[in-house]
Amino acid sequence: MYRFLRPVAIAGFLAALVVSGRAQITETPVTVKPGHFLLEMDALSLSIDRDGDSKVTAFGAANTFLSTGITDNWDIQVGAQLLLTEHFTIDGGDSHTETGIGDVFFRTKWRFYESETTYTKVAVMPFVKVPTSSGGIGNDSVEGGLIIPWETRIWGDFRFEAMAEVDFLRNPADDGYDSFWYVSAALHRQLTKQIGLYGEGTLGKSTGGEDFAGVLGGGVTYHLTEGMWFDLAAYRGLSSGASDWNYVLRFNLGF
């Protein structure tokens, strides 16, 4: 039963946690400059999903990506899920908790288009997950995918970002792989030099027959310095294929 519930909990949790580490779930086509580094951390993440009397709660801490530039439009990234906890309650009675470290991710980003007149950028990001999890966390399978992030400025201080993604994930039966197709979009506005606001929506669908995963939410960013900022976000699941609620406190440091 726990293995049956696991994809429900992680579908929404991974969307806000695993391939992201910045403001918003939606990735940016901006790359890190050579000789510089960017540390992106989901300092605290919480996902809650209910189905009748059953409940799944997933908690993550210090899930981190570190990026560095190779050229002006190409960077490489490594990420690790340092702590994950999943708590399952079945029909309001039987409960079970699994805690451990998560998996390791390798990504690279190549920005292949940029227009200074329209402020538009497009990139491509392949990634692979190496199974390193412990404590019953994860599925012990190599997985991967491809992300295409796009960004433009629409008017004034409003910035619009969108992302298309396909993941190749181990199926719940553990006898093959399903593809998971995913799109997201975010609208961001910087209110002051320190404070910004954004709204965001996502939609995903697996070829394995699971329900659509729709999420809508938003957050606030706060810059302590030009290279250090926090991001606090909340997301509401809009369909049975997504977790009911996701909360994320992110930390970003460029150096």
C-alpha positions as CSV (number, residue, x, y, z in Angstrom):
1,M,0.0,0.0,0.0
2,Y,2.8,2.4,0.8
3,R,4.4,1.8,-2.6
4,F,1.0,2.6,-4.2
5,L,0.8,5.9,-2.4
6,R,4.4,6.9,-3.0
7,P,3.9,8.3,-6.5
8,V,1.0,10.4,-5.3
9,A,3.1,12.1,-2.7
10,I,6.2,12.5,-4.7
11,A,4.5,13.8,-7.9
12,G,3.9,17.2,-6.4
13,F,6.8,17.1,-4.0
14,L,9.4,16.5,-6.8
15,A,7.9,19.2,-9.0
16,A,8.6,21.8,-6.3
17,L,11.8,20.3,-4.9
18,V,14.0,18.1,-7.1
19,V,14.6,19.9,-10.4
20,S,14.2,23.3,-8.8
21,G,16.3,25.2,-6.4
22,R,15.6,28.8,-7.3
23,A,12.8,31.3,-7.1
24,Q,9.9,29.5,-8.7
25,I,9.6,25.9,-9.9
26,T,10.0,27.2,-13.5
27,E,13.7,27.1,-14.5
28,T,15.5,30.1,-16.0
29,P,17.5,30.1,-19.2
30,V,20.2,32.3,-17.6
31,T,23.5,30.5,-17.1
32,V,26.2,31.0,-14.5
33,K,29.3,32.9,-15.7
34,P,32.7,31.1,-16.0
35,G,34.6,31.4,-12.7
36,H,31.4,32.0,-10.7
37,F,29.2,29.7,-8.7
38,L,25.5,29.6,-7.7
39,L,24.3,27.7,-4.7
40,E,20.5,27.0,-4.8
41,M,18.9,25.3,-1.8
42,D,15.4,24.3,-0.9
43,A,16.2,24.9,2.8
44,L,12.8,23.5,3.9
45,S,10.1,21.8,1.9
46,L,6.8,20.3,3.0
47,S,4.3,18.4,0.9
48,I,0.9,17.3,2.2
49,D,-1.6,15.0,0.3
50,R,-4.9,13.6,1.6
51,D,-7.1,11.0,0.0
52,G,-10.1,10.3,2.3
53,D,-8.7,9.1,5.6
54,S,-5.3,8.5,4.1
55,K,-2.5,11.1,4.3
56,V,1.0,11.4,3.0
57,T,3.4,14.0,4.3
58,A,6.8,14.5,2.7
59,F,9.5,16.8,4.3
60,G,12.9,17.8,2.8
61,A,15.8,19.8,4.1
62,A,18.9,21.3,2.5
63,N,18.2,19.9,-1.0
64,T,20.9,21.7,-2.9
65,F,22.2,22.4,-6.4
66,L,25.6,23.9,-7.1
67,S,26.3,25.4,-10.6
68,T,29.3,26.8,-12.3
69,G,29.9,28.3,-15.7
70,I,32.0,26.7,-18.4
71,T,31.4,29.4,-21.1
72,D,29.2,32.5,-21.2
73,N,26.2,30.4,-22.3
74,W,26.9,27.0,-20.8
75,D,27.1,25.8,-17.2
76,I,27.1,22.5,-15.3
77,Q,25.2,21.6,-12.2
78,V,25.2,18.9,-9.4
79,G,22.4,18.5,-6.9
80,A,21.8,16.3,-3.9
81,Q,18.7,15.6,-1.7
82,L,20.4,15.8,1.7
83,L,17.3,14.8,3.9
84,L,13.9,13.4,3.0
85,T,11.2,12.1,5.3
86,E,7.9,10.5,4.2
87,H,5.1,9.8,6.6
88,F,2.2,7.6,5.5
89,T,-1.1,7.2,7.4
90,I,-3.6,4.7,5.9
91,D,-7.3,5.0,6.5
92,G,-6.7,7.1,9.6
93,G,-5.0,4.2,11.4
94,D,-1.8,2.4,10.3
95,S,1.1,4.7,9.9
96,H,4.7,4.4,8.6
97,T,7.7,6.7,8.3
98,E,10.7,6.5,6.0
99,T,13.7,8.8,6.4
100,G,17.0,9.0,4.6
101,I,19.1,10.9,2.1
102,G,17.8,11.3,-1.4
103,D,19.4,10.9,-4.9
104,V,22.1,12.9,-6.7
105,F,21.3,14.9,-9.9
106,F,23.6,16.0,-12.7
107,R,22.4,18.7,-15.1
108,T,23.9,21.0,-17.7
109,K,22.4,24.1,-19.3
110,W,23.1,25.6,-22.7
111,R,21.5,28.9,-23.6
112,F,21.3,28.7,-27.4
113,Y,19.2,31.9,-28.1
114,E,19.3,35.4,-26.7
115,S,17.8,38.6,-28.0
116,E,18.8,42.0,-26.5
117,T,16.0,43.8,-28.3
118,T,13.2,41.6,-27.0
119,Y,14.9,40.5,-23.7
120,T,14.2,36.9,-24.7
121,K,16.3,33.9,-23.8
122,V,15.9,30.1,-24.4
123,A,18.0,27.2,-23.2
124,V,18.1,23.5,-23.1
125,M,18.8,21.4,-19.9
126,P,19.3,17.6,-20.0
127,F,19.6,15.9,-16.6
128,V,20.1,12.5,-15.0
129,K,19.3,11.2,-11.6
130,V,21.7,8.7,-10.0
131,P,20.1,6.5,-7.3
132,T,21.9,7.1,-4.0
133,S,19.0,7.2,-1.7
134,S,18.8,5.4,1.7
135,G,16.2,4.5,4.3
136,G,13.5,3.5,1.8
137,I,13.5,6.9,0.1
138,G,13.5,6.8,-3.7
139,N,13.1,4.0,-6.2
140,D,16.7,2.9,-6.7
141,S,16.5,3.6,-10.5
142,V,18.4,5.8,-12.9
143,E,16.1,8.4,-14.3
144,G,16.5,11.5,-16.5
145,G,14.9,14.1,-18.7
146,L,15.1,17.3,-20.6
147,I,14.0,20.8,-19.7
148,I,13.6,23.8,-22.1
149,P,13.3,27.1,-20.2
150,W,12.2,30.3,-21.8
151,E,12.2,33.9,-20.5
152,T,11.1,37.3,-21.7
153,R,10.2,40.8,-20.4
154,I,6.6,41.7,-21.2
155,W,6.3,45.2,-19.8
156,G,8.0,47.4,-17.2
157,D,9.3,45.3,-14.4
158,F,7.2,42.2,-15.3
159,R,9.2,39.2,-16.3
160,F,7.5,36.1,-17.8
161,E,9.1,32.6,-17.7
162,A,7.9,29.3,-19.1
163,M,9.3,25.8,-19.2
164,A,8.6,22.5,-21.0
165,E,9.9,19.3,-19.6
166,V,9.8,15.6,-20.2
167,D,11.0,13.1,-17.6
168,F,11.6,9.4,-18.0
169,L,10.6,7.8,-14.6
170,R,10.5,4.3,-13.3
171,N,6.9,3.1,-13.3
172,P,5.2,2.0,-10.0
173,A,5.3,-1.6,-11.1
174,D,9.1,-1.4,-11.3
175,D,9.1,-3.2,-14.7
176,G,9.8,-0.3,-17.1
177,Y,9.7,3.5,-17.6
178,D,6.9,6.0,-18.1
179,S,7.4,9.5,-19.6
180,F,6.1,12.4,-17.6
181,W,5.3,15.6,-19.6
182,Y,5.3,18.8,-17.7
183,V,4.8,22.5,-18.5
184,S,4.9,25.5,-16.1
185,A,4.8,29.3,-16.3
186,A,5.6,32.2,-13.9
187,L,5.0,35.9,-13.8
188,H,7.4,37.9,-11.7
189,R,7.5,41.5,-10.7
190,Q,10.3,43.2,-8.7
191,L,8.5,45.7,-6.3
192,T,11.6,47.2,-4.7
193,K,15.3,46.5,-4.9
194,Q,14.9,43.9,-2.2
195,I,11.3,42.5,-2.6
196,G,9.7,40.7,-5.5
197,L,6.4,38.8,-6.0
198,Y,5.5,36.0,-8.4
199,G,2.6,33.8,-9.4
200,E,3.0,30.4,-11.0
201,G,1.1,27.5,-12.5
202,T,2.1,24.0,-13.5
203,L,0.5,21.1,-15.4
204,G,1.9,17.5,-15.8
205,K,0.7,14.2,-17.2
206,S,2.3,10.7,-17.1
207,T,1.9,8.2,-19.9
208,G,1.5,5.6,-17.1
209,G,-2.2,6.5,-16.7
210,E,-2.0,8.6,-13.5
211,D,-4.3,11.7,-13.3
212,F,-3.2,15.1,-14.4
213,A,-1.1,17.0,-11.8
214,G,-2.1,20.7,-11.8
215,V,-0.6,23.2,-9.3
216,L,-1.2,26.9,-8.7
217,G,0.7,29.1,-6.3
218,G,3.0,32.0,-5.7
219,G,5.7,33.5,-3.5
220,V,7.8,36.4,-2.4
221,T,11.5,36.9,-2.8
222,Y,13.8,39.0,-0.6
223,H,17.3,40.0,-1.6
224,L,19.7,40.6,1.3
225,T,22.4,41.5,-1.2
226,E,22.7,41.3,-5.0
227,G,24.0,37.7,-4.8
228,M,22.0,36.4,-1.8
229,W,18.3,36.1,-1.6
230,F,15.4,34.0,0.0
231,D,12.2,32.8,-1.6
232,L,9.1,31.7,0.3
233,A,6.4,30.0,-1.7
234,A,3.1,28.0,-1.3
235,Y,1.4,25.9,-3.9
236,R,-2.1,24.4,-4.0
237,G,-2.8,21.2,-5.9
238,L,-5.7,21.5,-8.4
239,S,-6.2,17.9,-9.3
240,S,-6.0,14.4,-7.8
241,G,-2.6,13.8,-9.5
242,A,-0.9,16.5,-7.4
243,S,-0.3,16.9,-3.7
244,D,-2.8,19.1,-1.9
245,W,-0.3,21.6,-0.6
246,N,3.5,22.3,-1.1
247,Y,5.5,24.8,0.9
248,V,9.1,25.8,0.1
249,L,11.6,28.1,1.7
250,R,14.5,28.6,-0.7
251,F,18.0,30.1,-0.3
252,N,20.2,31.3,-3.1
253,L,23.8,32.5,-3.0
254,G,25.9,33.6,-6.0
255,F,29.7,33.9,-5.5
